[in-house]
Amino acid sequence: MTSSMKDQGSGGPKSQTEPRPSKNLPGWTAGLRQLYDEVVEEDLPDSFRDLLSKLDDKDS
């Protein structure tokens, strides 16, 4: 497995900045941002990781 594949499942570096509240945004946007951030941080399923590995092997 390549190092880039290992990095893909980690969700990348966590942002140190909090979303800035805006008077123009409705209140539910903070909850949506939190849900999005949680999904982005999830690891890749093993089956998807295996598929990426097989595709990489075919390219080599």
Kinemage of the C-alpha trace (Angstrom):
@kinemage 1
@onewidth
@group {chain A} dominant
@subgroup {mainchain}
@vectorlist {calphas} color= white
{ca met a 1} P 0.000 0.000 0.000
{ca thr a 2} L 1.333 3.403 -0.909
{ca ser a 3} L 1.775 6.120 1.673
{ca ser a 4} L -0.774 8.263 -0.161
{ca met a 5} L -3.380 5.534 0.325
{ca lys a 6} L -2.651 5.454 4.031
{ca asp a 7} L -3.139 9.204 4.201
{ca gln a 8} L -6.469 9.046 2.383
{ca gly a 9} L -8.169 7.174 5.211
{ca ser a 10} L -6.974 9.506 7.928
{ca gly a 11} L -9.081 12.431 6.797
{ca gly a 12} L -6.011 14.635 6.481
{ca pro a 13} L -4.813 17.184 8.956
{ca lys a 14} L -7.435 18.647 11.210
{ca ser a 15} L -8.170 22.286 10.742
{ca gln a 16} L -7.267 24.435 13.696
{ca thr a 17} L -9.694 27.152 12.663
{ca glu a 18} L -13.297 27.185 13.749
{ca pro a 19} L -15.902 28.170 11.205
{ca arg a 20} L -16.567 31.877 11.471
{ca pro a 21} L -20.152 32.703 12.365
{ca ser a 22} L -21.814 34.911 9.829
{ca lys a 23} L -24.945 36.953 10.278
{ca asn a 24} L -25.927 35.981 6.731
{ca leu a 25} L -25.932 32.221 7.420
{ca pro a 26} L -28.885 30.391 8.971
{ca gly a 27} L -28.299 28.722 12.344
{ca trp a 28} L -28.422 25.158 10.981
{ca thr a 29} L -25.207 25.645 8.984
{ca ala a 30} L -23.029 25.011 12.067
{ca gly a 31} L -24.613 21.563 12.500
{ca leu a 32} L -24.178 20.797 8.815
{ca arg a 33} L -20.503 21.818 8.979
{ca gln a 34} L -19.974 19.561 12.016
{ca leu a 35} L -21.608 16.597 10.227
{ca tyr a 36} L -19.478 17.202 7.124
{ca asp a 37} L -16.286 17.356 9.195
{ca glu a 38} L -17.151 14.057 10.935
{ca val a 39} L -17.767 12.302 7.600
{ca val a 40} L -14.508 13.628 6.132
{ca glu a 41} L -12.568 12.284 9.136
{ca glu a 42} L -13.954 8.726 8.768
{ca asp a 43} L -11.560 6.010 7.600
{ca leu a 44} L -12.018 4.389 4.214
{ca pro a 45} L -13.800 1.024 4.367
{ca asp a 46} L -11.451 -1.938 3.859
{ca ser a 47} L -13.308 -3.007 0.702
{ca phe a 48} L -12.755 0.406 -0.881
{ca arg a 49} L -9.116 0.438 0.189
{ca asp a 50} L -8.670 -3.027 -1.403
{ca leu a 51} L -10.270 -1.814 -4.631
{ca leu a 52} L -7.893 1.168 -4.790
{ca ser a 53} L -4.970 -1.161 -4.205
{ca lys a 54} L -6.059 -3.445 -7.066
{ca leu a 55} L -6.432 -0.477 -9.385
{ca asp a 56} L -2.973 0.785 -8.435
{ca asp a 57} L -1.519 -2.667 -9.160
{ca lys a 58} L -3.049 -2.667 -12.648
{ca asp a 59} L -1.449 0.701 -13.421
{ca ser a 60} L 2.015 -0.504 -12.434
